[in-house]
């Protein structure tokens, strides 16, 4: 697994160093794949709810607390799921009309992600109890095994696509962070270099 992950990181770095256009196309493909996987989970969950599997939804919030500290911890635990909005700020130089498109992307993206994740969690609770959710190492795979039958192999494949897409997006944006920091004198100059032919911040991408 670690070797596969290392190969993916090398491949992502190569893609982003080779071409900005290619990197964005790869990101678009894997984003669409991720959204399709979410759609499959949501539809599967709605079908189960339509069949009357609502017992876990009725008890899903049993034992919940209104403690401010616990609620804050829950928000903190969920931050990673929404981390993409922050990464977008690193690439404002490469956006067309950033003063218009950046707020628009954030105002559309965050509500969309929120709705998707809410529907996915409702779908999970249509199939699994709270205890099963907490015990499962890979909730999506457990869901797929119970709902999709012979097509359950698609879920771990979708998880791989989602992870690869997230890593590609992080490499694309974080590389720009190092690039600009070096250009402003906060890091070594070599990280501010741009590839002569490809016009990509390859040094910063490799460092990142």
Secondary structure in CASP SS format (residue, H / E / C, confidence):
PFRMAT SS
TARGET T0000
AUTHOR 0000-0000-0000
METHOD secondary structure of the structure
MODEL  1
X C 1.00
X H 1.00
X H 1.00
X H 1.00
X H 1.00
X H 1.00
X H 1.00
X H 1.00
X H 1.00
X H 1.00
X H 1.00
X H 1.00
X H 1.00
X H 1.00
X H 1.00
X H 1.00
X H 1.00
X H 1.00
X C 1.00
X H 1.00
X H 1.00
X H 1.00
X H 1.00
X H 1.00
X H 1.00
X H 1.00
X H 1.00
X H 1.00
X H 1.00
X H 1.00
X H 1.00
X H 1.00
X H 1.00
X H 1.00
X H 1.00
X H 1.00
X H 1.00
X H 1.00
X H 1.00
X H 1.00
X H 1.00
X H 1.00
X H 1.00
X H 1.00
X H 1.00
X H 1.00
X H 1.00
X H 1.00
X H 1.00
X H 1.00
X C 1.00
X C 1.00
X C 1.00
X C 1.00
X H 1.00
X H 1.00
X H 1.00
X H 1.00
X C 1.00
X C 1.00
X C 1.00
X C 1.00
X C 1.00
X C 1.00
X C 1.00
X C 1.00
X C 1.00
X H 1.00
X H 1.00
X H 1.00
X H 1.00
X H 1.00
X H 1.00
X H 1.00
X H 1.00
X H 1.00
X H 1.00
X C 1.00
X H 1.00
X H 1.00
X H 1.00
X H 1.00
X C 1.00
X H 1.00
X H 1.00
X H 1.00
X H 1.00
X H 1.00
X H 1.00
X H 1.00
X H 1.00
X H 1.00
X H 1.00
X H 1.00
X C 1.00
X C 1.00
X C 1.00
X H 1.00
X H 1.00
X H 1.00
X H 1.00
X H 1.00
X H 1.00
X H 1.00
X H 1.00
X H 1.00
X H 1.00
X H 1.00
X H 1.00
X H 1.00
X H 1.00
X H 1.00
X H 1.00
X H 1.00
X H 1.00
X H 1.00
X H 1.00
X H 1.00
X H 1.00
X H 1.00
X H 1.00
X H 1.00
X H 1.00
X H 1.00
X H 1.00
X C 1.00
X C 1.00
X C 1.00
X C 1.00
X H 1.00
X H 1.00
X H 1.00
X H 1.00
X H 1.00
X H 1.00
X C 1.00
X C 1.00
X C 1.00
X H 1.00
X H 1.00
X H 1.00
X H 1.00
X H 1.00
X H 1.00
X H 1.00
X H 1.00
X H 1.00
X C 1.00
X H 1.00
X H 1.00
X H 1.00
X H 1.00
X H 1.00
X H 1.00
X H 1.00
X H 1.00
X H 1.00
X H 1.00
X H 1.00
X H 1.00
X H 1.00
X H 1.00
X H 1.00
X H 1.00
X H 1.00
X H 1.00
X H 1.00
X H 1.00
X H 1.00
X H 1.00
X H 1.00
X H 1.00
X H 1.00
X H 1.00
X H 1.00
X H 1.00
X H 1.00
X H 1.00
X H 1.00
X H 1.00
X H 1.00
X H 1.00
X H 1.00
X C 1.00
X C 1.00
X C 1.00
X C 1.00
X C 1.00
X H 1.00
X H 1.00
X H 1.00
X H 1.00
X C 1.00
X C 1.00
X C 1.00
X C 1.00
X C 1.00
X C 1.00
X C 1.00
X C 1.00
X C 1.00
X H 1.00
X H 1.00
X H 1.00
X H 1.00
X H 1.00
X H 1.00
X C 1.00
END
